[in-house]
Amino acid sequence: MALSYKARKRVAILVLVVGLPVYVVVAVNLVALFDRPSILVELAIYVGLGIVWILPFKSVFKGIGQADPDEKPEQDK
C-alpha cells in the first residue's frame, strides 16, 4: 500500500514531532539502566540508536523535500 505524498508528509511530521522526542527519552533511559560507559562507548551507542530509529521510516521520508509529484503544474498566463 503506497501512501500519497500528502499522507507521507503528514506521517513524517508526526514522526518528527511526536515519535522522535519519545524515542530520545526511551534511548536515554535505556542507557541509564546500566553503569555509565566511557564517553566513546556512550557516543557510539547514541549514534547507533540514532541510525536505528530512522530505518523503519526511510520510505516515509524519501522525497518529502521535493515538490508534490501529484500536483498539477500551474501555467503562466
All heavy atoms as a GROMACS GRO file, in nm:
protein
  597
    1MET      N    1   0.083  -0.117   0.000
    1MET     CA    2   0.000   0.000   0.000
    1MET      C    3   0.089   0.124   0.000
    1MET      O    4   0.165   0.148   0.092
    1MET     CB    5  -0.088   0.000   0.125
    1MET     CG    6  -0.181   0.117   0.134
    1MET     SD    7  -0.284   0.103   0.278
    1MET     CE    8  -0.228   0.244   0.368
    2ALA      N    9   0.082   0.202  -0.104
    2ALA     CA   10   0.162   0.322  -0.117
    2ALA      C   11   0.084   0.442  -0.063
    2ALA      O   12  -0.033   0.460  -0.093
    2ALA     CB   13   0.199   0.344  -0.262
    3LEU      N   14   0.152   0.521   0.017
    3LEU     CA   15   0.090   0.642   0.071
    3LEU      C   16   0.102   0.755  -0.029
    3LEU      O   17   0.200   0.765  -0.102
    3LEU     CB   18   0.159   0.683   0.201
    3LEU     CG   19   0.143   0.590   0.320
    3LEU    CD1   20   0.229   0.638   0.435
    3LEU    CD2   21  -0.001   0.583   0.362
    4SER      N   22   0.006   0.843  -0.031
    4SER     CA   23   0.015   0.960  -0.117
    4SER      C   24   0.121   1.054  -0.061
    4SER      O   25   0.166   1.040   0.053
    4SER     CB   26  -0.121   1.031  -0.124
    4SER     OG   27  -0.151   1.091   0.000
    5TYR      N   28   0.158   1.152  -0.142
    5TYR     CA   29   0.260   1.248  -0.100
    5TYR      C   30   0.215   1.322   0.027
    5TYR      O   31   0.293   1.337   0.121
    5TYR     CB   32   0.289   1.345  -0.213
    5TYR     CG   33   0.388   1.451  -0.177
    5TYR    CD1   34   0.524   1.425  -0.178
    5TYR    CD2   35   0.347   1.579  -0.140
    5TYR    CE1   36   0.616   1.521  -0.143
    5TYR    CE2   37   0.438   1.675  -0.105
    5TYR     CZ   38   0.572   1.647  -0.107
    5TYR     OH   39   0.664   1.743  -0.072
    6LYS      N   40   0.090   1.368   0.029
    6LYS     CA   41   0.040   1.443   0.144
    6LYS      C   42   0.035   1.355   0.269
    6LYS      O   43   0.068   1.400   0.379
    6LYS     CB   44  -0.098   1.501   0.115
    6LYS     CG   45  -0.093   1.617   0.019
    6LYS     CD   46  -0.229   1.678   0.000
    6LYS     CE   47  -0.221   1.795  -0.094
    6LYS     NZ   48  -0.349   1.863  -0.111
    7ALA      N   49  -0.002   1.230   0.253
    7ALA     CA   50  -0.007   1.139   0.368
    7ALA      C   51   0.133   1.112   0.421
    7ALA      O   52   0.155   1.110   0.543
    7ALA     CB   53  -0.075   1.009   0.329
    8ARG      N   54   0.230   1.092   0.329
    8ARG     CA   55   0.368   1.070   0.374
    8ARG      C   56   0.422   1.193   0.445
    8ARG      O   57   0.494   1.182   0.544
    8ARG     CB   58   0.459   1.036   0.256
    8ARG     CG   59   0.440   0.895   0.207
    8ARG     CD   60   0.545   0.854   0.107
    8ARG     NE   61   0.548   0.947  -0.005
    8ARG     CZ   62   0.660   0.996  -0.059
    8ARG    NH1   63   0.776   0.960  -0.012
    8ARG    NH2   64   0.655   1.079  -0.160
    9LYS      N   65   0.386   1.312   0.396
    9LYS     CA   66   0.432   1.435   0.459
    9LYS      C   67   0.374   1.448   0.600
    9LYS      O   68   0.444   1.485   0.694
    9LYS     CB   69   0.391   1.554   0.373
    9LYS     CG   70   0.467   1.679   0.404
    9LYS     CD   71   0.448   1.782   0.295
    9LYS     CE   72   0.546   1.894   0.314
    9LYS     NZ   73   0.546   1.988   0.205
   10ARG      N   74   0.247   1.415   0.616
   10ARG     CA   75   0.183   1.422   0.748
   10ARG      C   76   0.242   1.319   0.844
   10ARG      O   77   0.266   1.348   0.961
   10ARG     CB   78   0.033   1.401   0.734
   10ARG     CG   79  -0.036   1.518   0.671
   10ARG     CD   80  -0.184   1.497   0.659
   10ARG     NE   81  -0.245   1.610   0.591
   10ARG     CZ   82  -0.333   1.600   0.495
   10ARG    NH1   83  -0.377   1.482   0.457
   10ARG    NH2   84  -0.382   1.708   0.437
   11VAL      N   85   0.267   1.199   0.795
   11VAL     CA   86   0.328   1.096   0.879
   11VAL      C   87   0.470   1.137   0.919
   11VAL      O   88   0.511   1.118   1.034
   11VAL     CB   89   0.327   0.959   0.808
   11VAL    CG1   90   0.411   0.857   0.883
   11VAL    CG2   91   0.185   0.909   0.792
   12ALA      N   92   0.545   1.195   0.827
   12ALA     CA   93   0.681   1.240   0.857
   12ALA      C   94   0.681   1.348   0.964
   12ALA      O   95   0.763   1.345   1.057
   12ALA     CB   96   0.748   1.291   0.730
   13ILE      N   97   0.589   1.442   0.956
   13ILE     CA   98   0.579   1.546   1.058
   13ILE      C   99   0.541   1.485   1.192
   13ILE      O  100   0.597   1.521   1.296
   13ILE     CB  101   0.478   1.654   1.014
   13ILE    CG1  102   0.535   1.735   0.898
   13ILE    CG2  103   0.443   1.747   1.130
   13ILE    CD1  104   0.436   1.828   0.833
   14LEU      N  105   0.448   1.392   1.192
   14LEU     CA  106   0.407   1.325   1.316
   14LEU      C  107   0.525   1.249   1.379
   14LEU      O  108   0.547   1.257   1.500
   14LEU     CB  109   0.291   1.230   1.288
   14LEU     CG  110   0.236   1.155   1.408
   14LEU    CD1  111   0.164   1.252   1.501
   14LEU    CD2  112   0.142   1.045   1.364
   15VAL      N  113   0.600   1.180   1.296
   15VAL     CA  114   0.716   1.106   1.347
   15VAL      C  115   0.819   1.201   1.406
   15VAL      O  116   0.875   1.174   1.514
   15VAL     CB  117   0.779   1.020   1.234
   15VAL    CG1  118   0.916   0.968   1.274
   15VAL    CG2  119   0.687   0.905   1.198
   16LEU      N  120   0.844   1.312   1.341
   16LEU     CA  121   0.945   1.406   1.391
   16LEU      C  122   0.899   1.481   1.515
   16LEU      O  123   0.979   1.506   1.605
   16LEU     CB  124   0.982   1.506   1.281
   16LEU     CG  125   1.064   1.447   1.166
   16LEU    CD1  126   1.085   1.553   1.060
   16LEU    CD2  127   1.196   1.394   1.214
   17VAL      N  128   0.772   1.517   1.522
   17VAL     CA  129   0.723   1.598   1.633
   17VAL      C  130   0.689   1.514   1.756
   17VAL      O  131   0.714   1.556   1.869
   17VAL     CB  132   0.601   1.682   1.589
   17VAL    CG1  133   0.534   1.752   1.705
   17VAL    CG2  134   0.644   1.784   1.484
   18VAL      N  135   0.636   1.396   1.735
   18VAL     CA  136   0.594   1.312   1.848
   18VAL      C  137   0.689   1.195   1.869
   18VAL      O  138   0.737   1.171   1.980
   18VAL     CB  139   0.450   1.261   1.826
   18VAL    CG1  140   0.408   1.168   1.938
   18VAL    CG2  141   0.354   1.377   1.815
   19GLY      N  142   0.718   1.122   1.762
   19GLY     CA  143   0.795   0.999   1.775
   19GLY      C  144   0.940   1.019   1.813
   19GLY      O  145   0.994   0.945   1.897
   20LEU      N  146   1.006   1.118   1.755
   20LEU     CA  147   1.148   1.140   1.785
   20LEU      C  148   1.173   1.178   1.930
   20LEU      O  149   1.261   1.120   1.994
   20LEU     CB  150   1.207   1.243   1.689
   20LEU     CG  151   1.356   1.267   1.702
   20LEU    CD1  152   1.435   1.139   1.682
   20LEU    CD2  153   1.400   1.372   1.601
   21PRO      N  154   1.098   1.273   1.988
   21PRO     CA  155   1.120   1.301   2.132
   21PRO      C  156   1.094   1.180   2.222
   21PRO      O  157   1.167   1.158   2.319
   21PRO     CB  158   1.021   1.414   2.162
   21PRO     CG  159   0.999   1.480   2.031
   21PRO     CD  160   1.006   1.371   1.929
   22VAL      N  161   0.992   1.103   2.190
   22VAL     CA  162   0.965   0.982   2.269
   22VAL      C  163   1.082   0.885   2.257
   22VAL      O  164   1.126   0.826   2.356
   22VAL     CB  165   0.832   0.917   2.226
   22VAL    CG1  166   0.815   0.780   2.287
   22VAL    CG2  167   0.715   1.007   2.261
   23TYR      N  168   1.134   0.869   2.136
   23TYR     CA  169   1.246   0.779   2.114
   23TYR      C  170   1.370   0.826   2.189
   23TYR      O  171   1.444   0.745   2.245
   23TYR     CB  172   1.276   0.767   1.964
   23TYR     CG  173   1.379   0.663   1.932
   23TYR    CD1  174   1.346   0.530   1.927
   23TYR    CD2  175   1.512   0.698   1.910
   23TYR    CE1  176   1.440   0.432   1.900
   23TYR    CE2  177   1.607   0.602   1.882
   23TYR     CZ  178   1.571   0.470   1.876
   23TYR     OH  179   1.665   0.375   1.851
   24VAL      N  180   1.394   0.956   2.193
   24VAL     CA  181   1.510   1.010   2.264
   24VAL      C  182   1.498   0.979   2.414
   24VAL      O  183   1.596   0.936   2.476
   24VAL     CB  184   1.523   1.162   2.239
   24VAL    CG1  185   1.623   1.224   2.335
   24VAL    CG2  186   1.564   1.188   2.096
   25VAL      N  187   1.381   1.000   2.470
   25VAL     CA  188   1.361   0.972   2.613
   25VAL      C  189   1.382   0.824   2.641
   25VAL      O  190   1.448   0.786   2.739
   25VAL     CB  191   1.221   1.019   2.658
   25VAL    CG1  192   1.188   0.968   2.797
   25VAL    CG2  193   1.212   1.170   2.653
   26VAL      N  194   1.330   0.738   2.556
   26VAL     CA  195   1.346   0.593   2.574
   26VAL      C  196   1.494   0.554   2.562
   26VAL      O  197   1.545   0.475   2.642
   26VAL     CB  198   1.259   0.516   2.472
   26VAL    CG1  199   1.294   0.368   2.472
   26VAL    CG2  200   1.112   0.535   2.504
   27ALA      N  201   1.565   0.611   2.464
   27ALA     CA  202   1.707   0.577   2.445
   27ALA      C  203   1.790   0.622   2.564
   27ALA      O  204   1.877   0.547   2.612
   27ALA     CB  205   1.758   0.642   2.316
   28VAL      N  206   1.766   0.741   2.616
   28VAL     CA  207   1.842   0.791   2.731
   28VAL      C  208   1.813   0.706   2.854
   28VAL      O  209   1.904   0.670   2.930
   28VAL     CB  210   1.810   0.940   2.756
   28VAL    CG1  211   1.865   0.986   2.890
   28VAL    CG2  212   1.864   1.026   2.644
   29ASN      N  213   1.687   0.670   2.875
   29ASN     CA  214   1.653   0.585   2.990
   29ASN      C  215   1.710   0.444   2.975
   29ASN      O  216   1.748   0.382   3.074
   29ASN     CB  217   1.502   0.580   3.010
   29ASN     CG  218   1.449   0.708   3.068
   29ASN    OD1  219   1.516   0.775   3.146
   29ASN    ND2  220   1.329   0.744   3.029
   30LEU      N  221   1.717   0.395   2.854
   30LEU     CA  222   1.776   0.263   2.830
   30LEU      C  223   1.924   0.262   2.864
   30LEU      O  224   1.973   0.170   2.930
   30LEU     CB  225   1.754   0.223   2.684
   30LEU     CG  226   1.804   0.085   2.644
   30LEU    CD1  227   1.719  -0.022   2.711
   30LEU    CD2  228   1.800   0.070   2.494
   31VAL      N  229   1.995   0.365   2.822
   31VAL     CA  230   2.139   0.373   2.852
   31VAL      C  231   2.160   0.397   3.002
   31VAL      O  232   2.256   0.348   3.060
   31VAL     CB  233   2.205   0.484   2.767
   31VAL    CG1  234   2.348   0.508   2.810
   31VAL    CG2  235   2.199   0.447   2.620
   32ALA      N  236   2.069   0.470   3.067
   32ALA     CA  237   2.083   0.499   3.209
   32ALA      C  238   2.061   0.377   3.298
   32ALA      O  239   2.098   0.379   3.416
   32ALA     CB  240   1.985   0.609   3.249
   33LEU      N  241   2.004   0.270   3.243
   33LEU     CA  242   1.983   0.149   3.322
   33LEU      C  243   2.115   0.083   3.362
   33LEU      O  244   2.121   0.013   3.463
   33LEU     CB  245   1.898   0.049   3.244
   33LEU     CG  246   1.751   0.085   3.224
   33LEU    CD1  247   1.685  -0.020   3.135
   33LEU    CD2  248   1.681   0.094   3.357
   34PHE      N  249   2.218   0.106   3.284
   34PHE     CA  250   2.348   0.044   3.308
   34PHE      C  251   2.443   0.149   3.365
   34PHE      O  252   2.417   0.268   3.361
   34PHE     CB  253   2.403  -0.012   3.178
   34PHE     CG  254   2.307  -0.106   3.109
   34PHE    CD1  255   2.234  -0.063   2.999
   34PHE    CD2  256   2.288  -0.235   3.155
   34PHE    CE1  257   2.144  -0.147   2.935
   34PHE    CE2  258   2.198  -0.319   3.093
   34PHE     CZ  259   2.126  -0.277   2.983
   35ASP      N  260   2.557   0.100   3.421
   35ASP     CA  261   2.659   0.193   3.466
   35ASP      C  262   2.706   0.275   3.347
   35ASP      O  263   2.713   0.226   3.234
   35ASP     CB  264   2.779   0.118   3.526
   35ASP     CG  265   2.743   0.052   3.658
   35ASP    OD1  266   2.650   0.102   3.724
   35ASP    OD2  267   2.807  -0.048   3.692
   36ARG      N  268   2.740   0.401   3.373
   36ARG     CA  269   2.777   0.489   3.263
   36ARG      C  270   2.907   0.441   3.199
   36ARG      O  271   3.011   0.433   3.264
   36ARG     CB  272   2.793   0.631   3.314
   36ARG     CG  273   2.817   0.727   3.201
   36ARG     CD  274   2.800   0.868   3.243
   36ARG     NE  275   2.814   0.950   3.123
   36ARG     CZ  276   2.796   1.078   3.123
   36ARG    NH1  277   2.765   1.140   3.234
   36ARG    NH2  278   2.811   1.147   3.012
   37PRO      N  279   2.902   0.410   3.068
   37PRO     CA  280   3.023   0.365   2.999
   37PRO      C  281   3.113   0.484   2.967
   37PRO      O  282   3.079   0.600   2.993
   37PRO     CB  283   2.968   0.302   2.871
   37PRO     CG  284   2.840   0.372   2.847
   37PRO     CD  285   2.786   0.407   2.983
   38SER      N  286   3.229   0.455   2.909
   38SER     CA  287   3.319   0.564   2.870
   38SER      C  288   3.249   0.650   2.765
   38SER      O  289   3.153   0.609   2.701
   38SER     CB  290   3.450   0.508   2.814
   38SER     OG  291   3.427   0.448   2.688
   39ILE      N  292   3.300   0.771   2.748
   39ILE     CA  293   3.234   0.867   2.660
   39ILE      C  294   3.229   0.818   2.516
   39ILE      O  295   3.131   0.842   2.445
   39ILE     CB  296   3.301   1.006   2.670
   39ILE    CG1  297   3.218   1.113   2.599
   39ILE    CG2  298   3.441   1.004   2.613
   39ILE    CD1  299   3.093   1.149   2.672
   40LEU      N  300   3.332   0.748   2.469
   40LEU     CA  301   3.332   0.698   2.332
   40LEU      C  302   3.230   0.586   2.312
   40LEU      O  303   3.163   0.580   2.208
   40LEU     CB  304   3.472   0.651   2.292
   40LEU     CG  305   3.577   0.762   2.280
   40LEU    CD1  306   3.713   0.703   2.249
   40LEU    CD2  307   3.536   0.864   2.177
   41VAL      N  308   3.218   0.500   2.410
   41VAL     CA  309   3.118   0.392   2.402
   41VAL      C  310   2.978   0.451   2.407
   41VAL      O  311   2.889   0.412   2.330
   41VAL     CB  312   3.139   0.290   2.515
   41VAL    CG1  313   3.026   0.188   2.518
   41VAL    CG2  314   3.274   0.222   2.501
   42GLU      N  315   2.958   0.549   2.495
   42GLU     CA  316   2.827   0.613   2.504
   42GLU      C  317   2.794   0.687   2.374
   42GLU      O  318   2.680   0.680   2.326
   42GLU     CB  319   2.828   0.712   2.621
   42GLU     CG  320   2.692   0.764   2.656
   42GLU     CD  321   2.693   0.845   2.786
   42GLU    OE1  322   2.799   0.858   2.850
   42GLU    OE2  323   2.585   0.895   2.821
   43LEU      N  324   2.890   0.753   2.314
   43LEU     CA  325   2.870   0.819   2.186
   43LEU      C  326   2.833   0.718   2.078
   43LEU      O  327   2.741   0.742   2.000
   43LEU     CB  328   2.995   0.897   2.146
   43LEU     CG  329   2.989   0.967   2.011
   43LEU    CD1  330   2.886   1.078   2.013
   43LEU    CD2  331   3.126   1.020   1.973
   44ALA      N  332   2.902   0.606   2.075
   44ALA     CA  333   2.873   0.502   1.977
   44ALA      C  334   2.731   0.446   1.995
   44ALA      O  335   2.660   0.420   1.897
   44ALA     CB  336   2.975   0.389   1.987
   45ILE      N  337   2.689   0.430   2.120
   45ILE     CA  338   2.554   0.381   2.148
   45ILE      C  339   2.450   0.479   2.096
   45ILE      O  340   2.354   0.441   2.027
   45ILE     CB  341   2.534   0.357   2.299
   45ILE    CG1  342   2.618   0.238   2.345
   45ILE    CG2  343   2.387   0.336   2.333
   45ILE    CD1  344   2.624   0.221   2.495
   46TYR      N  345   2.469   0.608   2.124
   46TYR     CA  346   2.372   0.708   2.079
   46TYR      C  347   2.372   0.724   1.927
   46TYR      O  348   2.266   0.743   1.867
   46TYR     CB  349   2.396   0.842   2.147
   46TYR     CG  350   2.352   0.843   2.292
   46TYR    CD1  351   2.439   0.881   2.394
   46TYR    CD2  352   2.224   0.807   2.327
   46TYR    CE1  353   2.399   0.883   2.526
   46TYR    CE2  354   2.182   0.807   2.459
   46TYR     CZ  355   2.271   0.846   2.558
   46TYR     OH  356   2.229   0.845   2.688
   47VAL      N  357   2.488   0.716   1.865
   47VAL     CA  358   2.493   0.723   1.718
   47VAL      C  359   2.422   0.601   1.658
   47VAL      O  360   2.345   0.614   1.564
   47VAL     CB  361   2.639   0.734   1.669
   47VAL    CG1  362   2.648   0.712   1.519
   47VAL    CG2  363   2.697   0.870   1.705
   48GLY      N  364   2.449   0.484   1.714
   48GLY     CA  365   2.382   0.363   1.667
   48GLY      C  366   2.232   0.370   1.684
   48GLY      O  367   2.156   0.338   1.592
   49LEU      N  368   2.186   0.416   1.800
   49LEU     CA  369   2.042   0.429   1.822
   49LEU      C  370   1.982   0.537   1.732
   49LEU      O  371   1.867   0.526   1.689
   49LEU     CB  372   2.014   0.462   1.969
   49LEU     CG  373   2.037   0.348   2.068
   49LEU    CD1  374   2.022   0.399   2.211
   49LEU    CD2  375   1.942   0.234   2.041
   50GLY      N  376   2.060   0.640   1.702
   50GLY     CA  377   2.013   0.745   1.612
   50GLY      C  378   1.994   0.696   1.470
   50GLY      O  379   1.907   0.743   1.397
   51ILE      N  380   2.076   0.601   1.429
   51ILE     CA  381   2.062   0.544   1.296
   51ILE      C  382   1.948   0.442   1.293
   51ILE      O  383   1.870   0.436   1.198
   51ILE     CB  384   2.194   0.480   1.251
   51ILE    CG1  385   2.299   0.590   1.228
   51ILE    CG2  386   2.176   0.397   1.125
   51ILE    CD1  387   2.439   0.540   1.206
   52VAL      N  388   1.935   0.364   1.399
   52VAL     CA  389   1.836   0.257   1.404
   52VAL      C  390   1.693   0.312   1.400
   52VAL      O  391   1.606   0.253   1.337
   52VAL     CB  392   1.857   0.170   1.530
   52VAL    CG1  393   1.740   0.079   1.556
   52VAL    CG2  394   1.984   0.090   1.515
   53TRP      N  395   1.667   0.428   1.462
   53TRP     CA  396   1.529   0.477   1.468
   53TRP      C  397   1.476   0.517   1.331
   53TRP      O  398   1.356   0.512   1.308
   53TRP     CB  399   1.515   0.594   1.566
   53TRP     CG  400   1.549   0.728   1.509
   53TRP    CD1  401   1.672   0.786   1.510
   53TRP    CD2  402   1.461   0.818   1.442
   53TRP    NE1  403   1.665   0.907   1.447
   53TRP    CE2  404   1.537   0.931   1.404
   53TRP    CE3  405   1.327   0.817   1.410
   53TRP    CZ2  406   1.483   1.039   1.337
   53TRP    CZ3  407   1.272   0.926   1.342
   53TRP    CH2  408   1.349   1.034   1.308
   54ILE      N  409   1.564   0.557   1.240
   54ILE     CA  410   1.517   0.607   1.112
   54ILE      C  411   1.494   0.495   1.010
   54ILE      O  412   1.418   0.514   0.915
   54ILE     CB  413   1.615   0.713   1.057
   54ILE    CG1  414   1.552   0.794   0.945
   54ILE    CG2  415   1.741   0.650   1.007
   54ILE    CD1  416   1.437   0.877   0.987
   55LEU      N  417   1.554   0.381   1.028
   55LEU     CA  418   1.542   0.274   0.928
   55LEU      C  419   1.398   0.233   0.895
   55LEU      O  420   1.364   0.220   0.778
   55LEU     CB  421   1.626   0.154   0.970
   55LEU     CG  422   1.778   0.176   0.968
   55LEU    CD1  423   1.849   0.050   1.019
   55LEU    CD2  424   1.828   0.217   0.833
   56PRO      N  425   1.310   0.218   0.993
   56PRO     CA  426   1.173   0.181   0.957
   56PRO      C  427   1.098   0.292   0.882
   56PRO      O  428   1.001   0.267   0.813
   56PRO     CB  429   1.105   0.155   1.091
   56PRO     CG  430   1.212   0.142   1.190
   56PRO     CD  431   1.331   0.213   1.137
   57PHE      N  432   1.143   0.416   0.896
   57PHE     CA  433   1.073   0.530   0.836
   57PHE      C  434   1.140   0.581   0.710
   57PHE      O  435   1.103   0.687   0.659
   57PHE     CB  436   1.062   0.644   0.938
   57PHE     CG  437   0.988   0.605   1.062
   57PHE    CD1  438   1.054   0.594   1.182
   57PHE    CD2  439   0.853   0.579   1.058
   57PHE    CE1  440   0.987   0.557   1.297
   57PHE    CE2  441   0.785   0.543   1.172
   57PHE     CZ  442   0.852   0.532   1.292
   58LYS      N  443   1.236   0.508   0.657
   58LYS     CA  444   1.310   0.554   0.540
   58LYS      C  445   1.217   0.581   0.422
   58LYS      O  446   1.229   0.683   0.354
   58LYS     CB  447   1.414   0.449   0.501
   58LYS     CG  448   1.504   0.490   0.389
   58LYS     CD  449   1.608   0.384   0.360
   58LYS     CE  450   1.695   0.426   0.244
   58LYS     NZ  451   1.794   0.326   0.211
   59SER      N  452   1.122   0.494   0.398
   59SER     CA  453   1.032   0.514   0.284
   59SER      C  454   0.938   0.631   0.306
   59SER      O  455   0.894   0.694   0.209
   59SER     CB  456   0.951   0.387   0.258
   59SER     OG  457   0.870   0.357   0.370
   60VAL      N  458   0.907   0.664   0.432
   60VAL     CA  459   0.819   0.777   0.459
   60VAL      C  460   0.891   0.909   0.428
   60VAL      O  461   0.834   1.000   0.371
   60VAL     CB  462   0.772   0.775   0.606
   60VAL    CG1  463   0.698   0.902   0.643
   60VAL    CG2  464   0.686   0.654   0.632
   61PHE      N  465   1.019   0.917   0.464
   61PHE     CA  466   1.093   1.042   0.448
   61PHE      C  467   1.150   1.060   0.307
   61PHE      O  468   1.187   1.172   0.271
   61PHE     CB  469   1.208   1.049   0.548
   61PHE     CG  470   1.160   1.074   0.689
   61PHE    CD1  471   1.163   0.974   0.783
   61PHE    CD2  472   1.113   1.198   0.726
   61PHE    CE1  473   1.119   0.996   0.912
   61PHE    CE2  474   1.069   1.222   0.854
   61PHE     CZ  475   1.072   1.121   0.947
   62LYS      N  476   1.154   0.956   0.228
   62LYS     CA  477   1.213   0.966   0.096
   62LYS      C  478   1.127   1.055   0.006
   62LYS      O  479   1.010   1.029  -0.015
   62LYS     CB  480   1.227   0.827   0.032
   62LYS     CG  481   1.306   0.828  -0.097
   62LYS     CD  482   1.325   0.687  -0.148
   62LYS     CE  483   1.448   0.632  -0.081
   62LYS     NZ  484   1.492   0.507  -0.136
   63GLY      N  485   1.187   1.162  -0.048
   63GLY     CA  486   1.119   1.250  -0.141
   63GLY      C  487   1.031   1.356  -0.079
   63GLY      O  488   0.964   1.430  -0.151
   64ILE      N  489   1.029   1.368   0.053
   64ILE     CA  490   0.942   1.466   0.119
   64ILE      C  491   0.985   1.608   0.086
   64ILE      O  492   0.903   1.698   0.076
   64ILE     CB  493   0.941   1.443   0.272
   64ILE    CG1  494   0.866   1.315   0.303
   64ILE    CG2  495   0.879   1.558   0.347
   64ILE    CD1  496   0.722   1.316   0.266
   65GLY      N  497   1.112   1.632   0.066
   65GLY     CA  498   1.160   1.767   0.037
   65GLY      C  499   1.138   1.810  -0.107
   65GLY      O  500   1.161   1.926  -0.141
   66GLN      N  501   1.092   1.722  -0.191
   66GLN     CA  502   1.068   1.754  -0.331
   66GLN      C  503   0.928   1.812  -0.348
   66GLN      O  504   0.844   1.804  -0.260
   66GLN     CB  505   1.082   1.627  -0.417
   66GLN     CG  506   1.214   1.555  -0.401
   66GLN     CD  507   1.331   1.639  -0.446
   66GLN    OE1  508   1.321   1.712  -0.544
   66GLN    NE2  509   1.442   1.628  -0.375
   67ALA      N  510   0.904   1.865  -0.466
   67ALA     CA  511   0.770   1.916  -0.497
   67ALA      C  512   0.672   1.800  -0.507
   67ALA      O  513   0.710   1.687  -0.538
   67ALA     CB  514   0.773   1.993  -0.628
   68ASP      N  515   0.546   1.828  -0.482
   68ASP     CA  516   0.442   1.726  -0.488
   68ASP      C  517   0.430   1.673  -0.630
   68ASP      O  518   0.397   1.747  -0.723
   68ASP     CB  519   0.309   1.786  -0.444
   68ASP     CG  520   0.198   1.683  -0.430
   68ASP    OD1  521   0.220   1.566  -0.466
   68ASP    OD2  522   0.090   1.720  -0.382
   69PRO      N  523   0.457   1.544  -0.652
   69PRO     CA  524   0.450   1.490  -0.788
   69PRO      C  525   0.307   1.478  -0.841
   69PRO      O  526   0.287   1.472  -0.962
   69PRO     CB  527   0.514   1.352  -0.775
   69PRO     CG  528   0.498   1.316  -0.632
   69PRO     CD  529   0.500   1.445  -0.555
   70ASP      N  530   0.208   1.479  -0.753
   70ASP     CA  531   0.069   1.466  -0.796
   70ASP      C  532   0.005   1.601  -0.828
   70ASP      O  533  -0.103   1.606  -0.887
   70ASP     CB  534  -0.014   1.397  -0.686
   70ASP     CG  535   0.037   1.258  -0.656
   70ASP    OD1  536   0.091   1.194  -0.748
   70ASP    OD2  537   0.024   1.213  -0.541
   71GLU      N  538   0.073   1.709  -0.790
   71GLU     CA  539   0.016   1.842  -0.812
   71GLU      C  540   0.028   1.881  -0.958
   71GLU      O  541   0.131   1.860  -1.022
   71GLU     CB  542   0.091   1.943  -0.725
   71GLU     CG  543   0.035   2.082  -0.731
   71GLU     CD  544   0.110   2.175  -0.637
   71GLU    OE1  545   0.126   2.138  -0.519
   71GLU    OE2  546   0.153   2.280  -0.684
   72LYS      N  547  -0.078   1.939  -1.009
   72LYS     CA  548  -0.076   1.985  -1.148
   72LYS      C  549   0.004   2.114  -1.156
   72LYS      O  550  -0.016   2.205  -1.076
   72LYS     CB  551  -0.217   2.009  -1.198
   72LYS     CG  552  -0.300   1.883  -1.204
   72LYS     CD  553  -0.439   1.911  -1.250
   72LYS     CE  554  -0.523   1.784  -1.249
   72LYS     NZ  555  -0.662   1.806  -1.284
   73PRO      N  556   0.095   2.125  -1.252
   73PRO     CA  557   0.174   2.248  -1.263
   73PRO      C  558   0.088   2.364  -1.310
   73PRO      O  559   0.001   2.349  -1.394
   73PRO     CB  560   0.280   2.212  -1.366
   73PRO     CG  561   0.225   2.098  -1.442
   73PRO     CD  562   0.133   2.024  -1.349
   74GLU      N  563   0.112   2.479  -1.248
   74GLU     CA  564   0.038   2.599  -1.286
   74GLU      C  565   0.100   2.656  -1.411
   74GLU      O  566   0.223   2.668  -1.422
   74GLU     CB  567   0.040   2.701  -1.173
   74GLU     CG  568  -0.033   2.655  -1.050
   74GLU     CD  569  -0.036   2.762  -0.942
   74GLU    OE1  570  -0.022   2.881  -0.977
   74GLU    OE2  571  -0.049   2.726  -0.825
   75GLN      N  572   0.017   2.695  -1.504
   75GLN     CA  573   0.069   2.753  -1.630
   75GLN      C  574   0.068   2.904  -1.618
   75GLN      O  575  -0.024   2.963  -1.561
   75GLN     CB  576  -0.016   2.707  -1.746
   75GLN     CG  577  -0.009   2.558  -1.770
   75GLN     CD  578  -0.095   2.515  -1.888
   75GLN    OE1  579  -0.157   2.597  -1.951
   75GLN    NE2  580  -0.096   2.387  -1.914
   76ASP      N  581   0.174   2.965  -1.669
   76ASP     CA  582   0.182   3.110  -1.670
   76ASP      C  583   0.081   3.166  -1.770
   76ASP      O  584   0.061   3.112  -1.876
   76ASP     CB  585   0.323   3.156  -1.708
   76ASP     CG  586   0.424   3.115  -1.602
   76ASP    OD1  587   0.385   3.107  -1.484
   76ASP    OD2  588   0.541   3.090  -1.639
   77LYS      N  589   0.020   3.275  -1.733
   77LYS     CA  590  -0.081   3.336  -1.822
   77LYS      C  591  -0.025   3.458  -1.889
   77LYS      O  592   0.056   3.527  -1.851
   77LYS     CB  593  -0.206   3.371  -1.744
   77LYS     CG  594  -0.278   3.248  -1.698
   77LYS     CD  595  -0.407   3.285  -1.629
   77LYS     CE  596  -0.479   3.158  -1.586
   77LYS     NZ  597  -0.607   3.185  -1.528
   0.00000   0.00000   0.00000
